[in-house]
Amino acid sequence: MILPTKGIAPDRALLTVGAQIISELDEPSTVSGLWHLVRVKRAQEENSTPLTFDWFVLALDLLFAVGAIRTGPANTLRRAS
């Protein structure tokens, strides 16, 4: 789940999805805005599997747990520095 396995493709592993989320957080963003950015970016990639919202939220949870992102004013998400 966190790492790729026989049953989870590398582009669906939570670390991969988390890396995609971090790459889109150049500026603070809301969850819905970030969800839109990540979905658009994944749609442009070849051979990318669809990402569900619950899997996206699990990746956000992982990023919060490891201290990679934090909340900002007005319920925005930002990279932890």
PDB file with one MODEL, atoms N, CA, C and O in Angstrom:
MODEL        1
ATOM      1  N   MET A   1       0.817  -1.184   0.000  1.00  0.00           N
ATOM      2  CA  MET A   1       0.000   0.000   0.000  1.00  0.00           C
ATOM      3  C   MET A   1       0.868   1.257   0.000  1.00  0.00           C
ATOM      4  O   MET A   1       0.683   2.140  -0.838  1.00  0.00           O
ATOM      5  N   ILE A   2       1.792   1.337   0.917  1.00  0.00           N
ATOM      6  CA  ILE A   2       2.682   2.495   0.937  1.00  0.00           C
ATOM      7  C   ILE A   2       3.711   2.367  -0.174  1.00  0.00           C
ATOM      8  O   ILE A   2       4.015   3.331  -0.877  1.00  0.00           O
ATOM      9  N   LEU A   3       4.237   1.167  -0.318  1.00  0.00           N
ATOM     10  CA  LEU A   3       5.194   0.877  -1.386  1.00  0.00           C
ATOM     11  C   LEU A   3       4.535  -0.018  -2.429  1.00  0.00           C
ATOM     12  O   LEU A   3       3.542  -0.680  -2.128  1.00  0.00           O
ATOM     13  N   PRO A   4       5.068  -0.051  -3.656  1.00  0.00           N
ATOM     14  CA  PRO A   4       4.507  -0.956  -4.668  1.00  0.00           C
ATOM     15  C   PRO A   4       4.670  -2.417  -4.241  1.00  0.00           C
ATOM     16  O   PRO A   4       5.665  -2.785  -3.617  1.00  0.00           O
ATOM     17  N   THR A   5       3.684  -3.234  -4.583  1.00  0.00           N
ATOM     18  CA  THR A   5       3.730  -4.668  -4.319  1.00  0.00           C
ATOM     19  C   THR A   5       3.251  -5.393  -5.563  1.00  0.00           C
ATOM     20  O   THR A   5       3.061  -4.784  -6.615  1.00  0.00           O
ATOM     21  N   LYS A   6       3.055  -6.705  -5.433  1.00  0.00           N
ATOM     22  CA  LYS A   6       2.496  -7.457  -6.562  1.00  0.00           C
ATOM     23  C   LYS A   6       1.104  -6.958  -6.911  1.00  0.00           C
ATOM     24  O   LYS A   6       0.727  -6.952  -8.082  1.00  0.00           O
ATOM     25  N   GLY A   7       0.345  -6.545  -5.924  1.00  0.00           N
ATOM     26  CA  GLY A   7      -1.031  -6.121  -6.147  1.00  0.00           C
ATOM     27  C   GLY A   7      -1.222  -4.625  -6.344  1.00  0.00           C
ATOM     28  O   GLY A   7      -2.300  -4.185  -6.743  1.00  0.00           O
ATOM     29  N   ILE A   8      -0.191  -3.844  -6.070  1.00  0.00           N
ATOM     30  CA  ILE A   8      -0.302  -2.386  -6.203  1.00  0.00           C
ATOM     31  C   ILE A   8       0.765  -1.899  -7.172  1.00  0.00           C
ATOM     32  O   ILE A   8       1.964  -2.054  -6.936  1.00  0.00           O
ATOM     33  N   ALA A   9       0.302  -1.310  -8.262  1.00  0.00           N
ATOM     34  CA  ALA A   9       1.212  -0.799  -9.292  1.00  0.00           C
ATOM     35  C   ALA A   9       2.043   0.358  -8.727  1.00  0.00           C
ATOM     36  O   ALA A   9       1.601   1.050  -7.810  1.00  0.00           O
ATOM     37  N   PRO A  10       3.238   0.564  -9.271  1.00  0.00           N
ATOM     38  CA  PRO A  10       4.087   1.651  -8.773  1.00  0.00           C
ATOM     39  C   PRO A  10       3.423   3.030  -8.813  1.00  0.00           C
ATOM     40  O   PRO A  10       3.677   3.853  -7.933  1.00  0.00           O
ATOM     41  N   ASP A  11       2.585   3.297  -9.806  1.00  0.00           N
ATOM     42  CA  ASP A  11       1.952   4.622  -9.878  1.00  0.00           C
ATOM     43  C   ASP A  11       0.792   4.774  -8.898  1.00  0.00           C
ATOM     44  O   ASP A  11       0.269   5.876  -8.729  1.00  0.00           O
ATOM     45  N   ARG A  12       0.382   3.679  -8.249  1.00  0.00           N
ATOM     46  CA  ARG A  12      -0.692   3.745  -7.249  1.00  0.00           C
ATOM     47  C   ARG A  12      -0.167   3.687  -5.824  1.00  0.00           C
ATOM     48  O   ARG A  12      -0.929   3.916  -4.884  1.00  0.00           O
ATOM     49  N   ALA A  13       1.100   3.390  -5.639  1.00  0.00           N
ATOM     50  CA  ALA A  13       1.665   3.332  -4.289  1.00  0.00           C
ATOM     51  C   ALA A  13       1.520   4.700  -3.620  1.00  0.00           C
ATOM     52  O   ALA A  13       1.666   5.733  -4.274  1.00  0.00           O
ATOM     53  N   LEU A  14       1.239   4.702  -2.338  1.00  0.00           N
ATOM     54  CA  LEU A  14       0.990   5.959  -1.639  1.00  0.00           C
ATOM     55  C   LEU A  14       2.201   6.888  -1.656  1.00  0.00           C
ATOM     56  O   LEU A  14       2.033   8.107  -1.652  1.00  0.00           O
ATOM     57  N   LEU A  15       3.406   6.344  -1.674  1.00  0.00           N
ATOM     58  CA  LEU A  15       4.585   7.207  -1.773  1.00  0.00           C
ATOM     59  C   LEU A  15       4.637   7.909  -3.120  1.00  0.00           C
ATOM     60  O   LEU A  15       5.023   9.076  -3.194  1.00  0.00           O
ATOM     61  N   THR A  16       4.254   7.219  -4.182  1.00  0.00           N
ATOM     62  CA  THR A  16       4.230   7.829  -5.512  1.00  0.00           C
ATOM     63  C   THR A  16       3.168   8.915  -5.583  1.00  0.00           C
ATOM     64  O   THR A  16       3.431  10.016  -6.067  1.00  0.00           O
ATOM     65  N   VAL A  17       1.976   8.608  -5.103  1.00  0.00           N
ATOM     66  CA  VAL A  17       0.894   9.598  -5.106  1.00  0.00           C
ATOM     67  C   VAL A  17       1.283  10.780  -4.217  1.00  0.00           C
ATOM     68  O   VAL A  17       1.021  11.932  -4.563  1.00  0.00           O
ATOM     69  N   GLY A  18       1.903  10.496  -3.084  1.00  0.00           N
ATOM     70  CA  GLY A  18       2.362  11.572  -2.204  1.00  0.00           C
ATOM     71  C   GLY A  18       3.394  12.467  -2.874  1.00  0.00           C
ATOM     72  O   GLY A  18       3.372  13.684  -2.695  1.00  0.00           O
ATOM     73  N   ALA A  19       4.290  11.874  -3.639  1.00  0.00           N
ATOM     74  CA  ALA A  19       5.283  12.663  -4.374  1.00  0.00           C
ATOM     75  C   ALA A  19       4.610  13.550  -5.410  1.00  0.00           C
ATOM     76  O   ALA A  19       5.024  14.690  -5.618  1.00  0.00           O
ATOM     77  N   GLN A  20       3.575  13.032  -6.060  1.00  0.00           N
ATOM     78  CA  GLN A  20       2.835  13.846  -7.023  1.00  0.00           C
ATOM     79  C   GLN A  20       2.131  15.004  -6.320  1.00  0.00           C
ATOM     80  O   GLN A  20       2.071  16.113  -6.850  1.00  0.00           O
ATOM     81  N   ILE A  21       1.607  14.747  -5.145  1.00  0.00           N
ATOM     82  CA  ILE A  21       0.942  15.803  -4.379  1.00  0.00           C
ATOM     83  C   ILE A  21       1.952  16.883  -3.992  1.00  0.00           C
ATOM     84  O   ILE A  21       1.696  18.072  -4.178  1.00  0.00           O
ATOM     85  N   ILE A  22       3.089  16.470  -3.459  1.00  0.00           N
ATOM     86  CA  ILE A  22       4.127  17.423  -3.051  1.00  0.00           C
ATOM     87  C   ILE A  22       4.589  18.264  -4.240  1.00  0.00           C
ATOM     88  O   ILE A  22       4.834  19.462  -4.093  1.00  0.00           O
ATOM     89  N   SER A  23       4.709  17.649  -5.407  1.00  0.00           N
ATOM     90  CA  SER A  23       5.174  18.395  -6.584  1.00  0.00           C
ATOM     91  C   SER A  23       4.178  19.462  -7.018  1.00  0.00           C
ATOM     92  O   SER A  23       4.560  20.437  -7.666  1.00  0.00           O
ATOM     93  N   GLU A  24       2.911  19.292  -6.670  1.00  0.00           N
ATOM     94  CA  GLU A  24       1.889  20.282  -7.026  1.00  0.00           C
ATOM     95  C   GLU A  24       1.717  21.357  -5.953  1.00  0.00           C
ATOM     96  O   GLU A  24       0.967  22.311  -6.157  1.00  0.00           O
ATOM     97  N   LEU A  25       2.387  21.220  -4.832  1.00  0.00           N
ATOM     98  CA  LEU A  25       2.230  22.181  -3.736  1.00  0.00           C
ATOM     99  C   LEU A  25       3.298  23.272  -3.775  1.00  0.00           C
ATOM    100  O   LEU A  25       3.956  23.536  -2.768  1.00  0.00           O
ATOM    101  N   ASP A  26       3.472  23.904  -4.931  1.00  0.00           N
ATOM    102  CA  ASP A  26       4.396  25.034  -5.016  1.00  0.00           C
ATOM    103  C   ASP A  26       3.856  26.215  -4.221  1.00  0.00           C
ATOM    104  O   ASP A  26       4.613  26.990  -3.636  1.00  0.00           O
ATOM    105  N   GLU A  27       2.536  26.337  -4.212  1.00  0.00           N
ATOM    106  CA  GLU A  27       1.854  27.372  -3.444  1.00  0.00           C
ATOM    107  C   GLU A  27       0.790  26.694  -2.589  1.00  0.00           C
ATOM    108  O   GLU A  27       0.330  25.607  -2.938  1.00  0.00           O
ATOM    109  N   PRO A  28       0.390  27.304  -1.488  1.00  0.00           N
ATOM    110  CA  PRO A  28      -0.677  26.711  -0.676  1.00  0.00           C
ATOM    111  C   PRO A  28      -1.931  26.465  -1.507  1.00  0.00           C
ATOM    112  O   PRO A  28      -2.268  27.253  -2.391  1.00  0.00           O
ATOM    113  N   SER A  29      -2.611  25.370  -1.215  1.00  0.00           N
ATOM    114  CA  SER A  29      -3.787  24.985  -1.988  1.00  0.00           C
ATOM    115  C   SER A  29      -4.809  24.327  -1.071  1.00  0.00           C
ATOM    116  O   SER A  29      -4.455  23.760  -0.036  1.00  0.00           O
ATOM    117  N   THR A  30      -6.068  24.405  -1.457  1.00  0.00           N
ATOM    118  CA  THR A  30      -7.115  23.688  -0.734  1.00  0.00           C
ATOM    119  C   THR A  30      -7.063  22.219  -1.144  1.00  0.00           C
ATOM    120  O   THR A  30      -6.424  21.868  -2.136  1.00  0.00           O
ATOM    121  N   VAL A  31      -7.728  21.373  -0.387  1.00  0.00           N
ATOM    122  CA  VAL A  31      -7.768  19.952  -0.728  1.00  0.00           C
ATOM    123  C   VAL A  31      -8.418  19.761  -2.090  1.00  0.00           C
ATOM    124  O   VAL A  31      -7.912  19.003  -2.918  1.00  0.00           O
ATOM    125  N   SER A  32      -9.530  20.438  -2.329  1.00  0.00           N
ATOM    126  CA  SER A  32     -10.219  20.266  -3.613  1.00  0.00           C
ATOM    127  C   SER A  32      -9.392  20.811  -4.772  1.00  0.00           C
ATOM    128  O   SER A  32      -9.384  20.221  -5.852  1.00  0.00           O
ATOM    129  N   GLY A  33      -8.703  21.918  -4.566  1.00  0.00           N
ATOM    130  CA  GLY A  33      -7.839  22.455  -5.615  1.00  0.00           C
ATOM    131  C   GLY A  33      -6.679  21.526  -5.914  1.00  0.00           C
ATOM    132  O   GLY A  33      -6.320  21.319  -7.073  1.00  0.00           O
ATOM    133  N   LEU A  34      -6.099  20.972  -4.872  1.00  0.00           N
ATOM    134  CA  LEU A  34      -4.991  20.035  -5.035  1.00  0.00           C
ATOM    135  C   LEU A  34      -5.455  18.747  -5.707  1.00  0.00           C
ATOM    136  O   LEU A  34      -4.748  18.195  -6.549  1.00  0.00           O
ATOM    137  N   TRP A  35      -6.636  18.271  -5.339  1.00  0.00           N
ATOM    138  CA  TRP A  35      -7.232  17.081  -5.956  1.00  0.00           C
ATOM    139  C   TRP A  35      -7.371  17.302  -7.460  1.00  0.00           C
ATOM    140  O   TRP A  35      -7.040  16.420  -8.252  1.00  0.00           O
ATOM    141  N   HIS A  36      -7.855  18.469  -7.851  1.00  0.00           N
ATOM    142  CA  HIS A  36      -8.014  18.783  -9.272  1.00  0.00           C
ATOM    143  C   HIS A  36      -6.658  18.795  -9.981  1.00  0.00           C
ATOM    144  O   HIS A  36      -6.524  18.215 -11.058  1.00  0.00           O
ATOM    145  N   LEU A  37      -5.653  19.446  -9.394  1.00  0.00           N
ATOM    146  CA  LEU A  37      -4.330  19.518 -10.015  1.00  0.00           C
ATOM    147  C   LEU A  37      -3.715  18.135 -10.209  1.00  0.00           C
ATOM    148  O   LEU A  37      -3.159  17.840 -11.267  1.00  0.00           O
ATOM    149  N   VAL A  38      -3.814  17.300  -9.195  1.00  0.00           N
ATOM    150  CA  VAL A  38      -3.224  15.958  -9.277  1.00  0.00           C
ATOM    151  C   VAL A  38      -3.952  15.112 -10.317  1.00  0.00           C
ATOM    152  O   VAL A  38      -3.314  14.380 -11.073  1.00  0.00           O
ATOM    153  N   ARG A  39      -5.276  15.204 -10.363  1.00  0.00           N
ATOM    154  CA  ARG A  39      -6.038  14.437 -11.362  1.00  0.00           C
ATOM    155  C   ARG A  39      -5.685  14.869 -12.777  1.00  0.00           C
ATOM    156  O   ARG A  39      -5.535  14.023 -13.658  1.00  0.00           O
ATOM    157  N   VAL A  40      -5.551  16.169 -13.011  1.00  0.00           N
ATOM    158  CA  VAL A  40      -5.190  16.667 -14.343  1.00  0.00           C
ATOM    159  C   VAL A  40      -3.799  16.180 -14.724  1.00  0.00           C
ATOM    160  O   VAL A  40      -3.582  15.727 -15.848  1.00  0.00           O
ATOM    161  N   LYS A  41      -2.861  16.272 -13.792  1.00  0.00           N
ATOM    162  CA  LYS A  41      -1.485  15.836 -14.067  1.00  0.00           C
ATOM    163  C   LYS A  41      -1.434  14.339 -14.375  1.00  0.00           C
ATOM    164  O   LYS A  41      -0.740  13.920 -15.302  1.00  0.00           O
ATOM    165  N   ARG A  42      -2.161  13.538 -13.608  1.00  0.00           N
ATOM    166  CA  ARG A  42      -2.168  12.089 -13.853  1.00  0.00           C
ATOM    167  C   ARG A  42      -2.848  11.747 -15.171  1.00  0.00           C
ATOM    168  O   ARG A  42      -2.462  10.780 -15.828  1.00  0.00           O
ATOM    169  N   ALA A  43      -3.847  12.516 -15.568  1.00  0.00           N
ATOM    170  CA  ALA A  43      -4.536  12.262 -16.836  1.00  0.00           C
ATOM    171  C   ALA A  43      -3.612  12.516 -18.022  1.00  0.00           C
ATOM    172  O   ALA A  43      -3.790  11.915 -19.081  1.00  0.00           O
ATOM    173  N   GLN A  44      -2.636  13.393 -17.859  1.00  0.00           N
ATOM    174  CA  GLN A  44      -1.701  13.704 -18.936  1.00  0.00           C
ATOM    175  C   GLN A  44      -0.602  12.659 -19.074  1.00  0.00           C
ATOM    176  O   GLN A  44       0.048  12.583 -20.117  1.00  0.00           O
ATOM    177  N   GLU A  45      -0.387  11.859 -18.045  1.00  0.00           N
ATOM    178  CA  GLU A  45       0.664  10.843 -18.067  1.00  0.00           C
ATOM    179  C   GLU A  45       0.186   9.594 -18.788  1.00  0.00           C
ATOM    180  O   GLU A  45      -0.969   9.189 -18.658  1.00  0.00           O
ATOM    181  N   GLU A  46       1.083   8.994 -19.546  1.00  0.00           N
ATOM    182  CA  GLU A  46       0.752   7.743 -20.220  1.00  0.00           C
ATOM    183  C   GLU A  46       0.754   6.599 -19.208  1.00  0.00           C
ATOM    184  O   GLU A  46       1.534   6.603 -18.255  1.00  0.00           O
ATOM    185  N   ASN A  47      -0.115   5.634 -19.422  1.00  0.00           N
ATOM    186  CA  ASN A  47      -0.186   4.414 -18.607  1.00  0.00           C
ATOM    187  C   ASN A  47      -0.430   4.678 -17.122  1.00  0.00           C
ATOM    188  O   ASN A  47      -0.033   3.876 -16.277  1.00  0.00           O
ATOM    189  N   SER A  48      -1.068   5.778 -16.806  1.00  0.00           N
ATOM    190  CA  SER A  48      -1.370   6.085 -15.411  1.00  0.00           C
ATOM    191  C   SER A  48      -2.754   5.540 -15.066  1.00  0.00           C
ATOM    192  O   SER A  48      -3.713   5.746 -15.809  1.00  0.00           O
ATOM    193  N   THR A  49      -2.847   4.851 -13.944  1.00  0.00           N
ATOM    194  CA  THR A  49      -4.143   4.325 -13.519  1.00  0.00           C
ATOM    195  C   THR A  49      -4.960   5.440 -12.873  1.00  0.00           C
ATOM    196  O   THR A  49      -4.389   6.376 -12.314  1.00  0.00           O
ATOM    197  N   PRO A  50      -6.285   5.352 -12.941  1.00  0.00           N
ATOM    198  CA  PRO A  50      -7.123   6.386 -12.315  1.00  0.00           C
ATOM    199  C   PRO A  50      -6.893   6.437 -10.801  1.00  0.00           C
ATOM    200  O   PRO A  50      -6.632   5.419 -10.159  1.00  0.00           O
ATOM    201  N   LEU A  51      -6.997   7.621 -10.264  1.00  0.00           N
ATOM    202  CA  LEU A  51      -6.811   7.833  -8.834  1.00  0.00           C
ATOM    203  C   LEU A  51      -8.156   8.176  -8.210  1.00  0.00           C
ATOM    204  O   LEU A  51      -8.822   9.120  -8.636  1.00  0.00           O
ATOM    205  N   THR A  52      -8.551   7.415  -7.209  1.00  0.00           N
ATOM    206  CA  THR A  52      -9.805   7.707  -6.511  1.00  0.00           C
ATOM    207  C   THR A  52      -9.537   8.706  -5.387  1.00  0.00           C
ATOM    208  O   THR A  52      -8.410   8.851  -4.914  1.00  0.00           O
ATOM    209  N   PHE A  53     -10.600   9.387  -4.974  1.00  0.00           N
ATOM    210  CA  PHE A  53     -10.449  10.395  -3.927  1.00  0.00           C
ATOM    211  C   PHE A  53     -10.006   9.767  -2.611  1.00  0.00           C
ATOM    212  O   PHE A  53      -9.208  10.360  -1.885  1.00  0.00           O
ATOM    213  N   ASP A  54     -10.509   8.581  -2.294  1.00  0.00           N
ATOM    214  CA  ASP A  54     -10.107   7.957  -1.026  1.00  0.00           C
ATOM    215  C   ASP A  54      -8.619   7.609  -1.022  1.00  0.00           C
ATOM    216  O   ASP A  54      -7.969   7.702   0.019  1.00  0.00           O
ATOM    217  N   TRP A  55      -8.077   7.212  -2.165  1.00  0.00           N
ATOM    218  CA  TRP A  55      -6.642   6.903  -2.262  1.00  0.00           C
ATOM    219  C   TRP A  55      -5.831   8.199  -2.145  1.00  0.00           C
ATOM    220  O   TRP A  55      -4.762   8.215  -1.533  1.00  0.00           O
ATOM    221  N   PHE A  56      -6.343   9.275  -2.731  1.00  0.00           N
ATOM    222  CA  PHE A  56      -5.724  10.595  -2.629  1.00  0.00           C
ATOM    223  C   PHE A  56      -5.663  11.030  -1.159  1.00  0.00           C
ATOM    224  O   PHE A  56      -4.640  11.540  -0.704  1.00  0.00           O
ATOM    225  N   VAL A  57      -6.747  10.830  -0.429  1.00  0.00           N
ATOM    226  CA  VAL A  57      -6.795  11.210   0.985  1.00  0.00           C
ATOM    227  C   VAL A  57      -5.835  10.349   1.810  1.00  0.00           C
ATOM    228  O   VAL A  57      -5.209  10.849   2.745  1.00  0.00           O
ATOM    229  N   LEU A  58      -5.712   9.076   1.480  1.00  0.00           N
ATOM    230  CA  LEU A  58      -4.735   8.226   2.180  1.00  0.00           C
ATOM    231  C   LEU A  58      -3.315   8.752   1.967  1.00  0.00           C
ATOM    232  O   LEU A  58      -2.501   8.746   2.890  1.00  0.00           O
ATOM    233  N   ALA A  59      -3.025   9.203   0.756  1.00  0.00           N
ATOM    234  CA  ALA A  59      -1.703   9.774   0.480  1.00  0.00           C
ATOM    235  C   ALA A  59      -1.499  11.060   1.284  1.00  0.00           C
ATOM    236  O   ALA A  59      -0.407  11.302   1.798  1.00  0.00           O
ATOM    237  N   LEU A  60      -2.545  11.886   1.394  1.00  0.00           N
ATOM    238  CA  LEU A  60      -2.453  13.088   2.235  1.00  0.00           C
ATOM    239  C   LEU A  60      -2.192  12.704   3.690  1.00  0.00           C
ATOM    240  O   LEU A  60      -1.368  13.328   4.358  1.00  0.00           O
ATOM    241  N   ASP A  61      -2.886  11.686   4.178  1.00  0.00           N
ATOM    242  CA  ASP A  61      -2.677  11.211   5.552  1.00  0.00           C
ATOM    243  C   ASP A  61      -1.229  10.791   5.769  1.00  0.00           C
ATOM    244  O   ASP A  61      -0.629  11.111   6.795  1.00  0.00           O
ATOM    245  N   LEU A  62      -0.675  10.077   4.806  1.00  0.00           N
ATOM    246  CA  LEU A  62       0.718   9.647   4.905  1.00  0.00           C
ATOM    247  C   LEU A  62       1.643  10.858   4.965  1.00  0.00           C
ATOM    248  O   LEU A  62       2.572  10.892   5.771  1.00  0.00           O
ATOM    249  N   LEU A  63       1.391  11.849   4.115  1.00  0.00           N
ATOM    250  CA  LEU A  63       2.232  13.047   4.104  1.00  0.00           C
ATOM    251  C   LEU A  63       2.141  13.810   5.426  1.00  0.00           C
ATOM    252  O   LEU A  63       3.148  14.328   5.909  1.00  0.00           O
ATOM    253  N   PHE A  64       0.948  13.885   6.012  1.00  0.00           N
ATOM    254  CA  PHE A  64       0.797  14.507   7.333  1.00  0.00           C
ATOM    255  C   PHE A  64       1.550  13.698   8.386  1.00  0.00           C
ATOM    256  O   PHE A  64       2.219  14.269   9.248  1.00  0.00           O
ATOM    257  N   ALA A  65       1.444  12.382   8.319  1.00  0.00           N
ATOM    258  CA  ALA A  65       2.068  11.516   9.327  1.00  0.00           C
ATOM    259  C   ALA A  65       3.589  11.644   9.330  1.00  0.00           C
ATOM    260  O   ALA A  65       4.213  11.588  10.389  1.00  0.00           O
ATOM    261  N   VAL A  66       4.183  11.813   8.160  1.00  0.00           N
ATOM    262  CA  VAL A  66       5.643  11.925   8.090  1.00  0.00           C
ATOM    263  C   VAL A  66       6.110  13.375   8.191  1.00  0.00           C
ATOM    264  O   VAL A  66       7.310  13.647   8.148  1.00  0.00           O
ATOM    265  N   GLY A  67       5.166  14.303   8.323  1.00  0.00           N
ATOM    266  CA  GLY A  67       5.522  15.708   8.495  1.00  0.00           C
ATOM    267  C   GLY A  67       5.924  16.423   7.224  1.00  0.00           C
ATOM    268  O   GLY A  67       6.628  17.431   7.282  1.00  0.00           O
ATOM    269  N   ALA A  68       5.492  15.927   6.076  1.00  0.00           N
ATOM    270  CA  ALA A  68       5.866  16.544   4.799  1.00  0.00           C
ATOM    271  C   ALA A  68       4.963  17.713   4.420  1.00  0.00           C
ATOM    272  O   ALA A  68       5.380  18.606   3.682  1.00  0.00           O
ATOM    273  N   ILE A  69       3.722  17.712   4.923  1.00  0.00           N
ATOM    274  CA  ILE A  69       2.803  18.816   4.652  1.00  0.00           C
ATOM    275  C   ILE A  69       2.154  19.255   5.956  1.00  0.00           C
ATOM    276  O   ILE A  69       2.152  18.521   6.945  1.00  0.00           O
ATOM    277  N   ARG A  70       1.607  20.460   5.940  1.00  0.00           N
ATOM    278  CA  ARG A  70       0.905  20.975   7.111  1.00  0.00           C
ATOM    279  C   ARG A  70      -0.230  21.872   6.642  1.00  0.00           C
ATOM    280  O   ARG A  70      -0.298  22.244   5.471  1.00  0.00           O
ATOM    281  N   THR A  71      -1.107  22.209   7.555  1.00  0.00           N
ATOM    282  CA  THR A  71      -2.210  23.101   7.206  1.00  0.00           C
ATOM    283  C   THR A  71      -1.773  24.543   7.392  1.00  0.00           C
ATOM    284  O   THR A  71      -0.926  24.861   8.227  1.00  0.00           O
ATOM    285  N   GLY A  72      -2.381  25.401   6.586  1.00  0.00           N
ATOM    286  CA  GLY A  72      -2.096  26.825   6.669  1.00  0.00           C
ATOM    287  C   GLY A  72      -3.375  27.586   6.943  1.00  0.00           C
ATOM    288  O   GLY A  72      -4.394  26.993   7.297  1.00  0.00           O
ATOM    289  N   PRO A  73      -3.323  28.899   6.780  1.00  0.00           N
ATOM    290  CA  PRO A  73      -4.528  29.698   6.996  1.00  0.00           C
ATOM    291  C   PRO A  73      -5.610  29.351   5.980  1.00  0.00           C
ATOM    292  O   PRO A  73      -5.317  28.928   4.862  1.00  0.00           O
ATOM    293  N   ALA A  74      -6.833  29.531   6.374  1.00  0.00           N
ATOM    294  CA  ALA A  74      -8.006  29.285   5.508  1.00  0.00           C
ATOM    295  C   ALA A  74      -8.066  27.833   5.026  1.00  0.00           C
ATOM    296  O   ALA A  74      -8.482  27.562   3.900  1.00  0.00           O
ATOM    297  N   ASN A  75      -7.648  26.904   5.890  1.00  0.00           N
ATOM    298  CA  ASN A  75      -7.713  25.468   5.572  1.00  0.00           C
ATOM    299  C   ASN A  75      -6.963  25.088   4.305  1.00  0.00           C
ATOM    300  O   ASN A  75      -7.417  24.231   3.547  1.00  0.00           O
ATOM    301  N   THR A  76      -5.834  25.712   4.075  1.00  0.00           N
ATOM    302  CA  THR A  76      -5.015  25.346   2.925  1.00  0.00           C
ATOM    303  C   THR A  76      -3.945  24.353   3.355  1.00  0.00           C
ATOM    304  O   THR A  76      -3.619  24.238   4.537  1.00  0.00           O
ATOM    305  N   LEU A  77      -3.411  23.649   2.384  1.00  0.00           N
ATOM    306  CA  LEU A  77      -2.300  22.731   2.612  1.00  0.00           C
ATOM    307  C   LEU A  77      -1.043  23.366   2.046  1.00  0.00           C
ATOM    308  O   LEU A  77      -1.081  24.045   1.021  1.00  0.00           O
ATOM    309  N   ARG A  78       0.067  23.138   2.724  1.00  0.00           N
ATOM    310  CA  ARG A  78       1.340  23.650   2.234  1.00  0.00           C
ATOM    311  C   ARG A  78       2.444  22.676   2.603  1.00  0.00           C
ATOM    312  O   ARG A  78       2.295  21.856   3.509  1.00  0.00           O
ATOM    313  N   ARG A  79       3.547  22.779   1.888  1.00  0.00           N
ATOM    314  CA  ARG A  79       4.705  21.953   2.218  1.00  0.00           C
ATOM    315  C   ARG A  79       5.250  22.373   3.575  1.00  0.00           C
ATOM    316  O   ARG A  79       5.254  23.556   3.916  1.00  0.00           O
ATOM    317  N   ALA A  80       5.703  21.407   4.334  1.00  0.00           N
ATOM    318  CA  ALA A  80       6.384  21.719   5.594  1.00  0.00           C
ATOM    319  C   ALA A  80       7.827  22.057   5.254  1.00  0.00           C
ATOM    320  O   ALA A  80       8.470  21.343   4.483  1.00  0.00           O
ATOM    321  N   SER A  81       8.336  23.136   5.822  1.00  0.00           N
ATOM    322  CA  SER A  81       9.708  23.515   5.473  1.00  0.00           C
ATOM    323  C   SER A  81      10.692  23.093   6.499  1.00  0.00           C
ATOM    324  O   SER A  81      11.888  23.342   6.346  1.00  0.00           O
TER     325      SER A  81
ENDMDL
END
